[in-house]
Amino acid sequence: MCESSRSRPWGRRAFLCTLAGSTLAHAKPWAQFLNNGHGSLGPGQALPLEWSDASSVAWSAPIPGYGQSSPVVAGEKAFVTGVEGPNKEALLLTALDLASGEPVWTCRRDSSQRIRDSNMVSKAAPTPAASADAVFAFYETGNLLAVDHDGEVLWERRLTDEFGEFGGRHGIGSSLRLCHEGVLALVAHDRPSYLICLDPATGRTVWRAARPEGVSWSTPSVIMHLGREIALVSSGKTVEAYDTADGTSLWTIEGFDGAFIASPVPVAGGAVIGSSSKGRTAAIRFGATVEEVPALAWRAEQASSYFSSPLVHRDRVYMVSKAGVAFCLRGDSGDQVWYSRLEGQCWASAIGLGDRIYFFGVDGTTTVVSGGDEFATLAKNSLSVRGRLYGTAVIDGGILLRYGRDLVRLAAS
């Protein structure tokens, strides 16, 4: 069980070092969901402070179908997923030229499980992942496939045919995650669930770890600890760790009710776990061995994290609640620095760059605030693109914004 709030806190010096280790100048490009949980950008990155239809827009392109996933980038292409048809009969993976926004190819596949199109059920919500050779796409219909950068299908698995149809009222939303052994996919629904690792070259099962029934849309995060790679899975009441080499369950820590949407944010020596329930967002500290159950570093008293994952940037932690309230916490203790209501919910996760924090509203309004100890709005930006803003990807000199049917490239001035 978790220890009580405030027990065994990290010292300020130790946790500040941990946070500093999590602020990375990311390897380019942005190849998977939240670049493995890190929305904190390092030196050399550039994002515009302000944008509008008339400024900082390099291009805007329509996307075939409709999707709620984030874009990913490999080489000179951006990749996005979508679904099409009243029962999601068609699954789409589209490549666009990064320089121009022109479509390069679209791969279409038949879905293995017909699911009625509804605003209450996920629509191509899992974000794909890209390697130097392929793009891996996963859909709430159970299809999981690899496509090379020229649009040729390398392999395809139909997980619903093999392991049973997906349940749950709102569909599957967990994104793919790359690890040393291959491609990780979490299937967590109201039927027997599992975490599966597939060989990226062949699609064969490397390992499959059975999990109890339970819905989670959280995406696993991968982190190195004591020379071993582990996958962190947040599933609503617990956080679990798996050895990515063979799927061995390493430990389980309880007390995380509501932590089934936001993804764990790895930092050196631990992780921040976002929960939609008040008093359940927390930081954990890994043990002296890989198998040791982590200690609770702190719990946030008021702050919560809903669809978007927490952002760890410099010595602060940022998150947005279901009600659209943004919170800033001290990274060493979890103490609240400030909170302020935004214009609405944020489904895309925040990004930190220098002294700026970017909150991406699902209504399309991005609020840029100061990263200091006082809440201060630096800019509010929106475009005339219709539809919800679901996800982002950072690229050289700018950022991609993914709406339901459109992809926009912003360029730093």
C-alpha atoms as one frame of an Amber mdcrd trajectory, in Angstrom:
protein
   0.000   0.000   0.000   1.056   3.615  -0.479   2.285   5.444   2.565   0.256
   8.373   3.833   0.525  11.855   2.280   3.790  13.689   2.972   5.506  10.570
   4.293   9.110   9.879   3.335   9.396  13.046   1.198  12.234  13.545  -1.181
  14.601  16.223  -0.027  14.449  19.432  -2.023  17.970  19.057  -3.351  17.435
  15.445  -4.447  14.148  16.037  -6.207  15.339  19.173  -7.962  18.160  17.064
  -9.388  15.559  14.517 -10.482  13.526  17.180 -12.245  16.603  18.582 -13.928
  17.296  15.109 -15.289  13.836  14.983 -16.841  14.211  18.187 -18.851  15.673
  16.819 -22.045  16.810  18.199 -25.359  14.845  15.483 -27.079  16.203  13.287
 -29.780  14.493  14.457 -32.932  12.003  13.806 -34.288   8.953  13.499 -31.991
   8.320   9.853 -32.803   5.763   8.685 -30.220   3.122   9.912 -27.798   4.486
  12.834 -25.771   7.980  11.686 -26.708   7.750   9.024 -23.946   6.008  11.290
 -21.466   8.279  14.315 -21.608   6.676  17.581 -22.682   9.595  19.598 -21.324
  11.787  20.981 -24.097  15.471  21.712 -23.785  17.839  24.232 -25.387  17.713
  24.432 -29.161  13.944  24.020 -29.430  11.805  26.906 -30.659   8.053  27.471
 -30.507   6.074  30.560 -31.491   4.664  32.633 -28.652   1.760  33.944 -30.714
  -0.074  32.704 -33.787  -3.194  33.348 -35.830  -4.531  32.589 -39.299  -2.336
  35.433 -40.572   0.883  34.661 -38.723   3.163  31.730 -37.832   1.101  29.197
 -39.834   3.423  27.369 -42.239   0.600  25.226 -43.625  -2.774  23.700 -42.800
  -3.838  20.395 -44.340  -7.016  18.283 -44.223  -6.629  14.693 -43.029  -8.610
  11.739 -44.402 -11.103  10.416 -41.860 -11.358  11.586 -38.255  -8.904  10.976
 -35.447  -8.159  11.892 -31.850  -4.525  10.773 -31.839  -1.449  12.971 -31.833
   0.807  13.200 -34.895   4.260  11.613 -34.903   7.259  12.437 -37.043   9.998
  10.442 -38.774  12.372  11.778 -41.400  10.612  14.371 -43.510   7.108  13.044
 -42.872   4.356  13.473 -40.304   2.007  10.551 -39.670  -1.587  10.672 -38.425
  -4.328   8.072 -37.965  -8.058   8.255 -38.574 -11.231   6.209 -38.937 -13.996
   6.414 -41.506 -17.521   5.029 -41.882 -20.630   4.753 -39.676 -19.149   1.680
 -37.991 -15.478   2.572 -38.423 -15.185   0.197 -41.346 -12.025   1.900 -42.665
  -8.839   2.512 -40.692  -6.508   5.168 -42.082  -2.833   6.004 -41.668  -1.722
   9.082 -43.608   1.767  10.459 -44.267   2.196  14.170 -44.996   5.257  16.023
 -46.200   6.611  18.076 -43.298   7.803  20.917 -45.508   4.609  21.473 -47.490
   1.799  19.629 -45.729   0.998  17.771 -48.938  -0.313  14.215 -48.511   2.261
  11.588 -49.530   0.180   8.443 -49.088  -2.761   7.005 -47.153  -2.883   3.377
 -46.062  -6.417   1.959 -45.664  -7.278  -1.218 -43.784 -10.540  -2.961 -42.961
 -11.383  -2.942 -39.277 -11.507  -6.247 -37.425 -14.260  -5.137 -35.026 -17.161
  -2.962 -36.167 -17.829  -0.169 -33.675 -20.597   2.370 -34.176 -19.214   5.862
 -34.731 -20.191   7.967 -31.727 -18.880  11.007 -29.885 -18.911   8.876 -26.732
 -16.472   6.297 -28.131 -12.822   6.829 -29.077 -12.058   7.593 -32.723  -8.534
   6.590 -33.706  -7.429   7.765 -30.263  -4.210   5.729 -29.853  -1.205   7.696
 -31.095   1.054   5.741 -33.469   4.804   5.316 -32.987   7.540   5.696 -35.582
  10.971   4.127 -35.962  13.640   4.738 -38.581  12.061   2.041 -40.756   8.349
   1.886 -39.995   5.263   3.444 -38.466   3.192   1.359 -36.042  -0.517   2.122
 -35.754  -3.097   0.809 -33.280  -6.869   1.263 -33.389  -9.780   0.726 -31.008
 -10.979  -1.982 -33.419  -8.050  -4.228 -32.446  -5.963  -3.737 -35.602  -2.255
  -3.208 -34.970  -0.003  -2.852 -38.004   3.396  -1.782 -39.235   3.779   0.281
 -42.411   7.066   1.330 -43.979   7.746   4.960 -44.768   6.594   4.445 -48.351
   3.164   3.245 -47.259   3.620  -0.517 -47.722   2.140  -2.748 -45.017   4.848
  -4.868 -43.391   2.609  -6.858 -41.049  -0.747  -6.682 -39.300  -2.219  -8.240
 -36.162  -5.909  -8.370 -35.255  -5.845  -8.522 -31.477  -9.620  -8.808 -31.183
  -9.596 -11.924 -33.366  -6.852 -13.467 -31.263  -7.734 -12.441 -27.717 -11.371
 -11.349 -27.788 -13.274  -8.209 -28.721 -12.624  -4.984 -26.860 -15.187  -3.916
 -24.274 -15.813  -0.727 -22.357 -18.291   2.062 -22.997 -15.801   4.542 -24.426
 -13.409   2.441 -26.484  -9.651   1.968 -26.347  -7.400   5.030 -26.057  -3.960
   3.872 -24.923  -1.196   4.817 -27.354   1.686   2.667 -28.530   5.048   2.854
 -26.807   8.439   1.753 -28.121  10.881  -0.150 -25.940  14.114  -2.078 -26.473
  12.263  -5.299 -27.254   9.658  -3.836 -29.578   6.236  -2.185 -29.593   4.102
  -2.054 -26.443   0.296  -1.942 -26.531  -1.919  -1.779 -23.458  -5.394  -3.310
 -23.737  -7.182  -2.388 -20.500 -10.956  -2.784 -20.655 -13.870  -4.410 -18.825
 -12.786  -7.871 -19.948  -9.577  -9.832 -19.348  -6.828  -7.349 -20.201  -3.155
  -7.461 -21.107   0.048  -5.633 -21.957   1.620  -7.013 -25.114   5.030  -6.497
 -26.732   5.405  -7.170 -30.457   8.545  -7.648 -32.522   8.811  -4.540 -34.742
  10.178  -6.470 -37.729   7.701  -9.346 -37.828   4.790  -8.466 -35.545   5.176
 -11.720 -33.602   4.470 -11.689 -29.866   7.639 -11.186 -27.822   5.659 -11.474
 -24.591   2.156 -10.921 -23.300   1.396 -10.129 -19.663  -2.135 -10.909 -18.503
  -3.831  -8.197 -16.471  -7.082  -8.109 -14.477 -10.190  -6.548 -15.942 -10.239
  -2.760 -15.652 -10.587   0.200 -17.981  -7.615   2.493 -18.565  -6.807   4.892
 -21.402  -3.394   5.701 -19.976  -0.327   5.111 -22.150   2.602   3.164 -20.662
   5.831   5.070 -20.112   9.294   3.533 -20.416  12.217   4.418 -18.175  15.636
   3.038 -17.286  16.241   2.207 -13.628  19.454   0.593 -12.360  20.388  -0.473
 -15.860  17.065  -2.176 -16.632  14.268  -0.855 -18.804  10.849  -0.875 -17.174
   7.378   0.023 -18.406   5.095   1.938 -16.050   1.357   1.319 -16.379  -1.205
   3.484 -14.597  -4.559   1.744 -14.435  -6.980   3.584 -12.199  -6.155   2.311
  -8.727  -2.607   1.034  -9.095   0.656   1.752 -10.861   2.554  -1.320 -12.052
   6.042  -1.862 -13.403   6.999  -4.494 -15.984  10.412  -5.604 -17.177  10.323
  -4.819 -20.906  12.704  -7.700 -21.656  10.198 -10.438 -20.819   7.036  -8.847
 -19.366   7.783  -9.881 -15.778   5.713  -7.957 -13.250   8.176  -6.174 -10.963
   5.942  -4.370  -8.461   2.530  -2.840  -7.871   1.780   0.253  -5.811  -1.790
   1.037  -4.772  -3.726   4.169  -3.868  -4.079   5.851  -7.266  -7.826   6.041
  -7.797  -8.610   8.085 -10.905  -5.203   7.526 -12.513  -6.589   5.854 -15.637
  -6.328   8.596 -18.290  -3.154  10.631 -17.766   0.102   8.790 -18.472   2.908
   8.391 -15.925   5.611  11.013 -16.393   9.034   9.441 -15.844  11.769  11.436
 -14.151  15.197  10.254 -13.057  14.637   7.937 -10.120  10.860   8.062 -10.130
   7.695   9.282 -11.792   4.780  11.690 -11.443   1.370   9.988 -11.596  -1.568
  12.116 -12.687  -5.048  11.346 -11.381  -8.450  12.865 -12.133  -9.383  12.434
  -8.456  -8.617  15.167  -5.957  -5.827  14.178  -3.591  -4.569  11.285  -5.733
  -2.013  12.879  -8.062   1.369  11.940  -6.638   5.102  11.442  -7.152   6.813
   8.124  -6.473  10.460   7.363  -5.831  11.974   4.114  -7.072  13.709   1.779
  -4.646  17.250   0.534  -4.229  16.456  -2.470  -6.409  14.299  -2.751  -9.513
  11.871  -5.071  -7.690  11.466  -2.864  -4.610   8.052  -1.216  -4.326   8.460
   2.570  -4.741   7.977   5.019  -1.897   5.428   7.798  -2.032   7.284  11.110
  -2.341   4.257  13.434  -2.111   0.585  13.799  -2.904  -1.055  16.914  -4.290
  -3.851  18.094  -2.012  -6.007  19.892  -4.602  -4.492  19.475  -8.064  -5.744
  16.831 -10.466  -5.004  15.800 -14.036  -7.762  14.773 -16.454  -7.282  13.908
 -20.156  -3.901  15.613 -20.481  -0.854  14.216 -18.690   1.133  16.231 -16.148
   4.080  18.285 -17.354   7.330  18.219 -15.388   9.334  21.298 -16.371  12.340
  22.671 -14.531  11.430  22.488 -10.830   7.661  22.586 -11.294   4.798  20.213
 -12.145   1.846  21.484 -14.204  -1.533  19.874 -14.884  -5.124  20.680 -15.854
  -8.235  19.343 -14.112 -11.520  18.179 -15.648 -12.957  21.622 -14.915 -10.190
  23.320 -16.902  -8.254  24.587 -13.882  -4.492  24.746 -14.377  -2.253  23.954
 -11.401   1.432  24.586 -10.744   3.121  22.559  -7.993   6.573  22.552  -6.468
   8.425  19.569  -7.797  10.221  18.741  -4.560   7.190  18.687  -2.253   4.006
  18.803  -4.337   3.002  22.045  -2.615   0.727  24.236  -4.696   2.341  27.349
  -6.211  -0.704  28.675  -8.068  -3.907  27.670  -9.805  -6.050  29.452 -12.378
  -9.036  28.612 -14.537  -8.381  28.346 -18.269 -11.021  28.802 -20.952 -11.860
  25.100 -21.001 -10.560  21.539 -20.827  -7.185  20.499 -22.227  -7.073  17.119
 -23.937  -3.597  17.611 -25.420  -0.826  17.624 -22.826   1.003  20.815 -21.904
   4.482  21.652 -23.189   7.183  23.629 -21.388   9.874  25.684 -23.119  12.134
  27.988 -21.142   9.917  30.266 -19.063   6.783  29.457 -21.084   4.091  26.847
 -20.454   1.709  25.999 -23.308  -1.803  24.784 -22.377  -3.670  23.470 -25.439
  -7.431  23.856 -24.992  -9.630  21.262 -26.655 -11.663  24.161 -28.103  -8.571
  25.254 -30.049  -7.420  28.058 -27.751  -3.817  27.723 -26.602  -2.962  29.716
 -23.491   0.725  30.469 -22.981   1.596  31.354 -19.388   4.713  32.277 -17.496
   6.605  29.488 -15.794   7.227  31.653 -12.743   5.747  31.628  -9.260   2.780
  33.795 -10.273   0.186  32.909 -12.888   0.610  35.339 -15.800  -0.857  34.952
 -19.272   1.655  35.726 -22.027  -0.578  34.978 -25.031  -3.854  33.397 -26.122
  -3.867  31.875 -29.587  -6.506  30.306 -31.800  -7.096  29.491 -35.450 -10.225
  29.292 -37.571  -9.793  25.521 -37.925 -13.038  23.811 -36.928 -13.149  20.967
 -34.458 -11.358  19.872 -31.332  -7.626  20.152 -30.776  -6.438  16.701 -29.723
  -2.660  16.501 -29.828   0.680  18.031 -30.728   4.151  17.080 -31.926   7.224
  19.265 -31.598   9.382  19.578 -34.715  12.422  21.617 -35.711  11.498  25.274
 -35.398   7.834  24.749 -34.602   4.974  22.465 -33.684   2.205  20.397 -35.263
  -1.378  20.813 -34.018  -3.741  17.926 -34.658  -7.470  18.630 -34.937 -10.093
  16.002 -35.728  -9.828  16.447 -39.500  -6.881  18.804 -39.916  -3.151  19.057
 -39.248  -1.501  22.464 -38.851   2.192  23.292 -38.802   3.206  26.384 -36.822
   6.617  27.930 -37.357   8.588  29.830 -34.747   9.217  33.404 -35.858
